[in-house]
């Protein structure tokens, strides 16, 4: 059990660091860490979203304080994220776990390729 807590703690630190450094992406670390720790695909994705909230709030506070947030885009993007998050959360219980993992992997691959090229 101690190893599992250490895995969660170190994984959480990596998630927070990724969110703070890159402005997102912590979920791409959280999901594999949680799956490696024995969580199901659905549980890993749902937990990743739940743990991203405090990391995102902490990062957002720093970004706001430093004047890095363009307020003209904050509200419309926030509304879109809220709506998309609600739809995605409802879909998670309806989509087969293998499909969720496959689509997640495709998004990770596409994001990585886009950043390289």
Buried (B, 14 or more C-beta within 10 A) or exposed (E): EEEEEEBBEEBBEBBBBBBBEEEBBBBBBBBBBBBEBEBEBBEBBBBBBEBBEEBBEEBBEEBEEEEEEEEEEEEEEEEEEEEEEEEEEEEBEEBEBEEBBEEBEEEBEEEEEEEEE
